[in-house]
Amino acid sequence: MQLKDILKRPIVTEKSKILELKWKYTVEVDAKANKTQVKQAFERTYAVNVEGVNILVNRAKYKYAKKGTVVKRPTLTKAMVTLKKWQKIDFVNLKIKD
């Protein structure tokens, strides 16, 4: 798996914005990626020092609607990446290191 395929997109919610004040960033990652791969991809992509990585897996859920229809919410794998103090990433104005 290549490093560019590991990070998919940043997750921007109210909770993730509050966590950014504590240098924790939430991104959607590939389901097959492990912590070391996420750390390497994050450090090379955004040119920051990563202190820790936590991976969360939200399993698929099914919702039963009228007339027997089933709606499936997909499985989502997220990573909460903790940076060293005083390092920031601005997802709006990205400066990606090549």
C-alpha positions in Angstrom: 0.0 0.0 0.0 1.4 3.4 -1.0 1.5 6.3 1.5 -0.6 8.5 -0.8 -3.5 6.0 -0.6 -3.6 5.8 3.2 -5.0 9.3 4.0 -8.4 9.9 2.4 -9.8 13.1 3.7 -9.9 15.2 6.9 -13.0 14.9 9.1 -14.3 18.4 10.0 -16.9 18.4 12.8 -17.5 20.5 15.9 -15.7 17.9 18.1 -12.7 17.6 15.7 -12.4 21.4 15.7 -12.2 21.4 19.5 -9.6 18.6 19.5 -7.5 20.7 17.1 -6.8 23.0 20.1 -5.1 20.1 21.8 -3.1 19.3 18.6 -5.3 16.3 17.7 -6.4 15.9 14.1 -9.0 13.5 12.7 -8.7 12.0 9.2 -10.4 9.2 7.3 -7.9 6.5 6.5 -7.9 3.2 4.5 -9.3 0.3 6.3 -6.2 -1.8 5.8 -3.8 0.8 7.2 -2.1 0.3 10.6 -0.8 2.9 13.0 2.8 3.1 11.7 1.7 3.5 8.1 -0.7 6.3 9.2 2.1 8.0 11.1 4.5 7.8 8.2 1.9 9.1 5.7 0.9 12.0 8.0 4.5 13.1 8.6 5.5 13.0 4.9 2.3 14.6 3.6 2.0 17.5 6.1 5.7 17.9 7.3 4.9 17.6 11.0 6.1 15.4 13.9 3.5 12.9 15.0 3.4 11.9 18.7 0.7 9.3 18.6 -2.0 7.7 16.5 -5.3 6.2 17.6 -7.4 4.2 15.0 -11.2 4.0 15.3 -13.5 1.8 13.3 -17.2 2.6 12.9 -18.8 -0.6 11.8 -21.6 -0.6 9.2 -25.1 -0.1 10.5 -28.4 -1.0 8.9 -31.6 1.1 9.1 -34.9 -0.5 8.3 -37.3 1.8 6.5 -40.9 1.4 5.3 -41.9 -1.4 2.9 -39.0 -3.6 3.9 -36.2 -1.4 2.4 -32.8 -1.5 4.1 -30.4 1.4 4.1 -26.7 0.6 4.9 -24.4 3.1 6.4 -20.8 2.2 5.3 -17.9 1.2 7.5 -15.7 4.2 8.3 -12.1 4.0 9.6 -10.8 7.1 11.3 -7.4 8.0 12.7 -6.9 10.6 15.5 -3.4 11.9 15.1 -1.7 13.7 18.0 1.0 16.2 16.9 3.9 17.5 19.1 3.0 20.8 20.8 2.8 24.0 18.8 2.5 22.3 15.4 -0.5 23.0 13.3 -2.2 21.9 10.1 -4.6 24.2 8.4 -6.8 21.9 6.3 -8.2 25.0 4.4 -4.8 26.3 3.2 -2.8 23.1 2.8 0.9 23.3 2.3 1.7 19.7 1.3 5.3 18.6 1.3 6.3 16.6 -1.8 
